[in-house]
Amino acid sequence: MMPATGKMPAKRLLIIGLGDSQSYTPQRMELVGSIVYREASRLGVESPFIAPTVLDGGVTGFGTDETAEWFIRGFLHAAATQNNW
């Protein structure tokens, strides 16, 4: 399927399941951020684009800012440990 006019197709797409929405906590996103960094690195993705939102999965009660903060924390931790910072 070709993307709509004016849209760019994804060359690689990584989807990570967040588990049961009833037991979700923003801290879980720290693990997700770590996985995203390591998998993007493994696949040779130089500039990953992320959309750390959980609302589509039925999770409510947590702000996007808190979700993104935990995601970035995990992403940066994985980068630091992989690159031996």
Buried (B, 14 or more C-beta within 10 A) or exposed (E): EEEEEEEEEEEEEEEEEBEEEEEBEBEBBBBBBBBBBBBBBEEEBEEBEBEBEBEEEEBEEBEEEEBBBBBBBBBBBBBEEEEEE
